[in-house]
Amino acid sequence: MNKILPVIAILLLLSAASCQKSELKEMVNTDNFISVKQSTIASVNGPTMAAVNQEVKFTVSWPYEGNCQTFKSFKANTLSDTTQIKLFTATNVAEDCSGKEVQRSSVFKFKSDKAGIFYLKFLGPDSTHAIIDTLTVK
């Protein structure tokens, strides 16, 4: 019994470490000098009403620094009537990206196949700063 306990402890530590690495790869990717990170969302503009199966578009803006930062993707997780959205951008760290800080935007598309009230929660990198839009689908 005493010999099995250290083996179990080591397996648990290795398991925890592998989970932590996979989460990190999702946030930062420096392959080919491209850095991918979750960006802060400055504003969201979109409709408050939609029809069932109607695709609606939300313009999501974020501040960026330099001319090398580009939109990478949105990641959305839906639980019941709430969708959490994260915005990811990519920067080529091998280039000189000095420049004036301005704001960029991209379009997030949402469509529901049922009626109801939906909450779109646009999250910042720390997941505490959020912009919440409410969409009524009839």
C-alpha positions as a Markdown table, in Angstrom:
| # | Residue | x | y | z |
|---|---|---|---|---|
| 1 | Met | 0.0 | 0.0 | 0.0 |
| 2 | Asn | 2.8 | 2.4 | 0.9 |
| 3 | Lys | 4.5 | 1.8 | -2.5 |
| 4 | Ile | 1.3 | 2.6 | -4.5 |
| 5 | Leu | 0.7 | 5.9 | -2.9 |
| 6 | Pro | 3.8 | 7.7 | -4.4 |
| 7 | Val | 2.9 | 6.3 | -7.8 |
| 8 | Ile | -0.6 | 7.6 | -7.6 |
| 9 | Ala | 0.7 | 11.0 | -6.5 |
| 10 | Ile | 3.1 | 11.2 | -9.4 |
| 11 | Leu | 0.3 | 10.2 | -11.9 |
| 12 | Leu | -2.0 | 13.0 | -10.5 |
| 13 | Leu | 0.8 | 15.6 | -10.8 |
| 14 | Leu | 1.5 | 14.6 | -14.4 |
| 15 | Ser | -2.2 | 14.7 | -15.2 |
| 16 | Ala | -2.5 | 18.2 | -13.8 |
| 17 | Ala | 0.5 | 19.4 | -15.7 |
| 18 | Ser | -0.8 | 18.1 | -19.0 |
| 19 | Cys | -4.1 | 19.9 | -18.5 |
| 20 | Gln | -2.3 | 23.2 | -17.7 |
| 21 | Lys | -0.1 | 22.9 | -20.9 |
| 22 | Ser | -3.2 | 22.4 | -23.2 |
| 23 | Glu | -4.9 | 25.5 | -21.7 |
| 24 | Leu | -1.7 | 27.5 | -22.3 |
| 25 | Lys | -1.5 | 26.4 | -26.0 |
| 26 | Glu | -5.0 | 27.7 | -26.5 |
| 27 | Met | -4.0 | 31.2 | -25.3 |
| 28 | Val | -0.5 | 31.7 | -26.7 |
| 29 | Asn | 1.0 | 30.3 | -29.9 |
| 30 | Thr | 4.4 | 31.5 | -30.9 |
| 31 | Asp | 4.9 | 29.1 | -33.9 |
| 32 | Asn | 6.3 | 31.0 | -36.9 |
| 33 | Phe | 6.7 | 34.2 | -34.8 |
| 34 | Ile | 2.9 | 34.6 | -34.5 |
| 35 | Ser | 1.7 | 35.4 | -31.0 |
| 36 | Val | -2.0 | 34.7 | -30.4 |
| 37 | Lys | -3.8 | 36.2 | -27.4 |
| 38 | Gln | -7.2 | 37.0 | -26.1 |
| 39 | Ser | -7.9 | 40.7 | -26.5 |
| 40 | Thr | -9.9 | 43.2 | -24.5 |
| 41 | Ile | -13.2 | 44.1 | -26.0 |
| 42 | Ala | -13.9 | 47.8 | -26.1 |
| 43 | Ser | -17.4 | 47.9 | -27.5 |
| 44 | Val | -20.2 | 45.8 | -29.0 |
| 45 | Asn | -22.9 | 47.0 | -31.3 |
| 46 | Gly | -25.8 | 44.9 | -32.6 |
| 47 | Pro | -29.5 | 44.4 | -32.7 |
| 48 | Thr | -31.7 | 43.7 | -29.7 |
| 49 | Met | -34.4 | 41.8 | -31.6 |
| 50 | Ala | -34.2 | 38.9 | -34.1 |
| 51 | Ala | -36.4 | 36.2 | -35.6 |
| 52 | Val | -35.9 | 32.5 | -35.1 |
| 53 | Asn | -33.2 | 31.2 | -37.5 |
| 54 | Gln | -32.2 | 34.7 | -38.4 |
| 55 | Glu | -28.5 | 35.3 | -38.4 |
| 56 | Val | -27.7 | 38.6 | -36.6 |
| 57 | Lys | -24.4 | 40.4 | -36.6 |
| 58 | Phe | -22.6 | 42.2 | -33.7 |
| 59 | Thr | -19.7 | 44.5 | -34.5 |
| 60 | Val | -17.1 | 43.9 | -31.8 |
| 61 | Ser | -14.3 | 46.5 | -31.4 |
| 62 | Trp | -11.0 | 46.2 | -29.6 |
| 63 | Pro | -8.0 | 48.5 | -29.1 |
| 64 | Tyr | -4.8 | 47.4 | -30.7 |
| 65 | Glu | -1.2 | 48.6 | -30.9 |
| 66 | Gly | 0.7 | 48.8 | -34.1 |
| 67 | Asn | -0.1 | 47.6 | -37.6 |
| 68 | Cys | 0.8 | 44.0 | -37.2 |
| 69 | Gln | -2.2 | 42.9 | -35.0 |
| 70 | Thr | -5.0 | 41.1 | -36.9 |
| 71 | Phe | -8.2 | 39.4 | -36.0 |
| 72 | Lys | -7.7 | 35.7 | -35.4 |
| 73 | Ser | -11.0 | 34.2 | -34.2 |
| 74 | Phe | -13.9 | 34.3 | -31.8 |
| 75 | Lys | -14.4 | 31.5 | -29.4 |
| 76 | Ala | -18.0 | 31.0 | -28.1 |
| 77 | Asn | -19.3 | 28.7 | -25.4 |
| 78 | Thr | -23.1 | 28.5 | -24.9 |
| 79 | Leu | -24.8 | 27.3 | -21.7 |
| 80 | Ser | -28.6 | 27.5 | -21.8 |
| 81 | Asp | -29.5 | 31.1 | -22.7 |
| 82 | Thr | -26.0 | 32.6 | -22.2 |
| 83 | Thr | -23.2 | 32.6 | -24.7 |
| 84 | Gln | -19.7 | 33.6 | -23.6 |
| 85 | Ile | -17.6 | 35.1 | -26.4 |
| 86 | Lys | -13.8 | 35.6 | -26.4 |
| 87 | Leu | -11.9 | 37.5 | -29.1 |
| 88 | Phe | -8.5 | 36.4 | -30.2 |
| 89 | Thr | -5.9 | 38.4 | -32.2 |
| 90 | Ala | -2.6 | 37.5 | -33.8 |
| 91 | Thr | 0.6 | 39.5 | -34.0 |
| 92 | Asn | 3.7 | 38.8 | -35.9 |
| 93 | Val | 6.3 | 39.4 | -33.2 |
| 94 | Ala | 9.2 | 39.3 | -35.7 |
| 95 | Glu | 8.0 | 42.5 | -37.4 |
| 96 | Asp | 8.3 | 46.1 | -36.3 |
| 97 | Cys | 4.7 | 46.8 | -35.2 |
| 98 | Ser | 5.2 | 50.2 | -33.7 |
| 99 | Gly | 2.3 | 52.6 | -34.4 |
| 100 | Lys | -0.5 | 54.6 | -33.0 |
| 101 | Glu | -3.0 | 52.8 | -30.9 |
| 102 | Val | -6.4 | 52.7 | -32.7 |
| 103 | Gln | -9.5 | 50.6 | -32.5 |
| 104 | Arg | -10.3 | 47.7 | -34.8 |
| 105 | Ser | -13.5 | 45.7 | -35.3 |
| 106 | Ser | -14.8 | 42.4 | -36.5 |
| 107 | Val | -18.2 | 40.8 | -36.9 |
| 108 | Phe | -19.6 | 38.1 | -34.5 |
| 109 | Lys | -22.6 | 36.2 | -36.0 |
| 110 | Phe | -25.3 | 34.7 | -33.8 |
| 111 | Lys | -28.3 | 32.6 | -34.8 |
| 112 | Ser | -30.9 | 30.8 | -32.6 |
| 113 | Asp | -33.2 | 28.0 | -33.7 |
| 114 | Lys | -35.6 | 28.8 | -30.8 |
| 115 | Ala | -37.4 | 31.8 | -29.4 |
| 116 | Gly | -36.4 | 33.4 | -26.1 |
| 117 | Ile | -34.1 | 35.9 | -24.4 |
| 118 | Phe | -30.4 | 35.3 | -25.0 |
| 119 | Tyr | -27.5 | 36.9 | -23.2 |
| 120 | Leu | -24.3 | 37.5 | -25.2 |
| 121 | Lys | -21.4 | 38.0 | -22.8 |
| 122 | Phe | -18.3 | 39.3 | -24.5 |
| 123 | Leu | -15.3 | 38.6 | -22.1 |
| 124 | Gly | -12.0 | 40.3 | -21.7 |
| 125 | Pro | -8.7 | 38.4 | -21.0 |
| 126 | Asp | -9.3 | 38.3 | -17.3 |
| 127 | Ser | -12.9 | 37.1 | -17.8 |
| 128 | Thr | -14.1 | 39.6 | -15.2 |
| 129 | His | -14.5 | 42.6 | -17.6 |
| 130 | Ala | -17.5 | 41.8 | -19.7 |
| 131 | Ile | -19.9 | 43.5 | -22.1 |
| 132 | Ile | -23.3 | 41.9 | -22.0 |
| 133 | Asp | -25.8 | 42.3 | -24.8 |
| 134 | Thr | -29.4 | 41.0 | -24.5 |
| 135 | Leu | -31.1 | 39.6 | -27.7 |
| 136 | Thr | -34.8 | 38.8 | -27.8 |
| 137 | Val | -35.6 | 36.1 | -30.4 |
| 138 | Lys | -39.2 | 35.8 | -31.5 |
